[in-house]
Amino acid sequence: MVLKCLTAILLFLIPHFFSYAQSVENEKLVKVLSFNILHGATTKGDFNLDVIANVIKDADPDFVALQEVDFQTNRAKKYDLVTELGWRTKMAPIFARAMPYDDGEYGEGILSKYTFLQTRNIALPHQPQNEPRAALEILTVLPSGDTIAFVGTHLDHLKDNTDRVAQVKKINEVFKANKYPTILAGDLNDVPNSEAINILEQVWMPSYYKKNPAPTFPSKQPIRKIDYVMFLPANKWEVIETKVIQDTVASDHCAYLVTLKLVD
């Protein structure tokens, strides 16, 4: 009789134990999307924020690094793009200015499923005649209770890599000392094994398959990988899945989705 009772109790508890373990495991997963949104214009030039928002909603990320983000510019019809996309996707938005532009501002955006503990905007070095660039960082807490940092950036686009190299060195200098596990995402405007990407990867671990990196640009027929997700330290993250999302209307870039697992 006692044995039957114990067996019944075990049969009841085991599924609940595995369900709890699976729940804890899921709380350690982080889905990250890097998405250059072409200042809201779409490739049709029709300024359709719902098309952009639908790409994000379908991907269902925890964090989104947005590049080419306008804040109340004339070309973006005076919209605050990151706030508009936050409202459409039910995510917390934040904008960081890289420079004044077109009677408004231009820079980086982040969308997050979770609230912000702290934010900072790091100005990146550039030559006086070139566009300013920035790196936007948030600190947040995952459902598991772990605090992490998430950084979104957009590096210089010129063929001359002088600014890009200076910018990645600054990113390494600022964020390698982070107290918390950190993710970096963005349009880095350079290909794997370039000087700039190699400098970054001295500090950051890449999420892409280095022997055969999936291209992300242009969205109509991708031939180059220039959109990335990286992380540090190496022993705190595991890459679970990567996906290039090719929507030829939402942007001239593919969105790049990476699922990471925070390792204890």
N, C-alpha and C positions, 0 to 999 in steps of 0.2 A: 504493500500500500504506500509506504514511504517512498519507495523507488518510483512508483507511478506518479506520485505528487511532484517529486524532483524532476522527473522527465517532462511533465506537463509545464512546470515553471520554466525549465530550460527552453522548451519549444516556444514558450511565450516570449522569453527575454531575448533569444538570439536574433530574431528579425528586427527587434527594436534596437539592439546593439549595433547591428550592421547599418540600419537606417540612420542612427545617430552618427556613426563613423563616416558614412557617406555625406551627411549634412556638413560635418566639420571639414571634410575634404573639399567640398564645393565652396566653402567659405574662403578657402585659400586660393581659389582660381580667380584670375584677373584677366578680363578681356579688354584689349587696348586697340583703338582704331586711330590710325594716322590718315588725315584727309585734307588735301589742299582743295579749297572750295571755290577757287577762281572768283573771289570777291562777290560771290552770289550770282554771277551772271549766267551760269550754265553754258554749255557749248553751243546752244541755240541763241544765246544772248538775250534770253527772255526774262531773266531775273526771277527764277522760280524757286523760292526757298523750300517749298514743300517737297520738291524733287530731291533736294539735298538732304532734307530731314528724313525722308523715306529710306535713303541709303543707310543712314545712321540707325534708324529704328529697326530696320531689317537685320542689321548686324548685331544689335542688342549689346553694345559694349558697356563696360563699367566706366571707361575713360575715353575721351576723344581729344586728340591734339589737332586743332584746326589751323591751317595756314591760309594766307591771303585773305585775312579777315578785315573788313571795313567797319569803322565806327562812325556813323552819321556823315558819310561822304556824299557828295552829289551823285556819283555814279551808282551808289548803293541806295539811292532814293531816300537818304537821311536815316536809314535803318541802323540800329545797333544789331549787327548780324548775329553775334554770339548769343545775345539775349533772346533774339527771335528764334534761333535754333534750339536754345534751351527750353523755351516755352513749347515748341512743337514736339520735342523729344522727351519732355518731362525730366530734364537733367539740369543740374546747377551750372550756370554759366559764369565765366570770367574772361575779360579781355585785357590784353597788355599791349600798350602802344609801343611800336618800333619807331614811328615817325608821324609827323603831321602830313596829311595828304588830302587834296581835293576838298578843302573846306571842312575836313573832319580828321580822322586818324586811321592809321593802317598798322596791323601787327598780327599778334598771335591770339588764339582763343583756346580755352579748354572747357569741355563739358564733362561733368562728373555725376555719377549716381549718388555720390556721398558728399557730405558737406566738407567745407575747408577748415582746417585747423590754422593754417597759415599760408600766405602766398608771397611770392616775390618775383619781380621782373628784372632780369639781368640784361643790361645793354651789352651787345657784342661789338667787338672792334670792327671798324671799317675805314677805308680811305675816304677823305672828305668829299670826293666827287661821287661816291657810290651810296647806294641805299643803306640806311641803318637797319640792323637786324636785332632780334631779341630772343631770349629764352625765358619762358614763363614756367614757374614751378608752383605746385600746390603740395601741401601736406594734408593727408586725410587718413581716416581709419577705416579699415575693411570690416565686414561683418564678423570676421574671426577675432577682431580686437587688435589686429596688427596695424601699426602706423607705417605708412609708406610715403614716398615722394614720387610725384609724376611731373615730368618736364616736357613741354612742347616747344619746338623751335622750327625756324625756317632759315636756312643758310643762304649766303649770297649765290646768285645764279650765273655770274659772268664766267666766260671761258677762262680768263685769268683767275687762278685760284688763290691769289694773295689774301684776299679778305676771308675766303672760306677756311683757309689754313689757320689764320689768326683766330677765327671764330671757334673752331673746334678745340684749339689750344685753351681758349678761355673757358669753354664748356668743361673740359677736363679739369682745369685748375679749380673751378668753382664747385663742381659737384662730386669730385672723387672723395672729398672729405665728408660727404653726407653721413649723418648719424643713422639714417633709416634706409632700408632697401629702396632703390630708385629705378624708375623706368624713364627712358628718353625716347620720344617719338617725334617724327616730323619729316618734312621735305628737306633733305640735306643737299639736294642739287649736285650730287656727285655719285659715281658708280662704285661698286665694290672694287677693292684693290687700288683705288685712287689714293693720292697722298693724304687728302683730308679724311677719308674713311679709315685708312690705316692708322692715322693718329688717334682718331676716336677709339678705335678698337684696341688700342694699348691700355685703355681704361675700362671700356664698356664691352660687354659680351653681345654679339649679334644674335638676332632671332632667325635670320634667313639661312637657307641651305647654301653654303659658300661655294660648293662645287657647281651648283646650277641655280643661281639666284633668279627668282621669278621677277620679270620686269613689271614696272608699275606706271610707266609713262611712254607715250601718250595713251589715254584711255581707249581711243578708237582702235589702235593696234600697238599694244605695249612692246617696246623694244629695249628700254633701259630701266634699270632699277635705281630710283633716286629717292624713294620713300622708305623709311626705316622705323623699326622698333628695336631698341637696345636696352640693356639693363646692367645693374651692378648691385652688390658684388656677385661674382659668378656663382658662388655656393649658395645663394639665397633664392635663386630662380631656376625654374625648369620650363623649357619651351614645350607646350603640349600640342599646339596646332598653329599653322599660319595659313592665311588665305588672302589672295588678291581679288578684290571686288571690282569688276569691270562694268561700270555704268557709263556709257558713252555720252550721256546727256548731262548728268549732274555736275561733271567737272572734266577738265582735260587730264586730270590725274585719276588713276585708280585709287580707291581706298585700300589701305593695308591693315588687315585685322590679325592680331596675334593673341592667342590665349596662353597665359603664363600661370605657373603654379608657384606660390610662395613656399619655400622649403624651410622646415624648422631647423 
